[in-house]
Amino acid sequence: MRWVWRTLICFCILIAVWFTTLLIFRQQIGRYLVKRTVMGLSRAINGKVSYEAIKGDIFSYPEIVNLQVISGVDTILIDRLLVRYNLRALLRRKIVLDDVKIFEPDVRIV
């Protein structure tokens, strides 16, 4: 009977450690994904992409604040950009954006 209790206690401790680790690192994972996507966009357009800050975490909508996309003389300024990505695709090492919300865009095409 003692081994059942010990096994149960060990299992509960493992779950607590896993949950704590997930809470600590989830913001960093979400920010890493957004940074990687922004870098890919910069290479794809052969231009420059910059932003002020990234807010949010892996389980919510990561938010990019003051996004600037510059390609030649054309410029796109976005006050806030919210993205939602597919976690299953992420596990396959692919970044798939399911939903993108753009707030206060300013597009300048010359």
Backbone hydrogen bonds, N-H to C=O, Kabsch-Sander energy under -0.5 kcal/mol:
donor,donor_aa,acceptor,acceptor_aa,energy
5,W,1,M,-1.6
6,R,2,R,-2.6
7,T,3,W,-2.3
8,L,4,V,-2.4
9,I,5,W,-2.6
10,C,6,R,-2.6
11,F,7,T,-2.4
12,C,8,L,-2.2
13,I,9,I,-2.3
14,L,10,C,-2.4
15,I,11,F,-2.2
16,A,12,C,-2.3
17,V,13,I,-2.5
18,W,14,L,-2.5
19,F,15,I,-2.6
20,T,16,A,-2.3
21,T,17,V,-2.5
22,L,18,W,-2.3
23,L,19,F,-2.2
24,I,20,T,-2.0
25,F,21,T,-2.4
26,R,22,L,-1.5
29,I,25,F,-2.2
30,G,26,R,-2.1
31,R,27,Q,-2.3
32,Y,28,Q,-2.2
33,L,29,I,-2.2
34,V,30,G,-2.0
35,K,31,R,-2.6
36,R,32,Y,-2.5
37,T,33,L,-2.1
38,V,34,V,-2.5
39,M,35,K,-2.3
40,G,36,R,-2.0
41,L,37,T,-2.2
42,S,38,V,-2.2
43,R,39,M,-1.9
44,A,40,G,-2.2
45,I,41,L,-2.1
46,N,42,S,-0.6
47,G,42,S,-1.7
48,K,70,I,-3.1
50,S,68,Q,-2.4
52,E,65,V,-2.6
53,A,65,V,-1.0
55,K,63,E,-3.0
58,I,26,R,-1.0
60,S,57,D,-0.8
63,E,55,K,-2.9
64,I,81,L,-3.0
65,V,53,A,-2.8
65,V,63,E,-0.5
66,N,79,D,-2.9
67,L,78,I,-2.2
68,Q,50,S,-3.1
69,V,76,I,-2.7
70,I,48,K,-3.3
70,I,68,Q,-0.5
71,S,74,D,-2.4
74,D,71,S,-1.8
75,T,108,R,-2.7
76,I,69,V,-2.5
77,L,106,D,-2.8
78,I,67,L,-2.8
79,D,103,F,-1.0
79,D,104,E,-1.1
80,R,103,F,-1.5
81,L,64,I,-2.1
82,L,101,K,-2.9
83,V,62,P,-2.1
84,R,99,D,-2.4
86,N,96,V,-2.5
87,L,85,Y,-0.7
90,L,86,N,-1.7
91,L,87,L,-1.9
92,R,88,R,-0.8
92,R,89,A,-0.6
93,R,90,L,-1.9
94,K,89,A,-2.3
96,V,94,K,-0.7
98,D,84,R,-2.7
98,D,96,V,-0.6
99,D,84,R,-1.7
101,K,82,L,-3.2
103,F,80,R,-2.8
106,D,77,L,-2.7
108,R,75,T,-3.3
109,I,107,V,-0.5
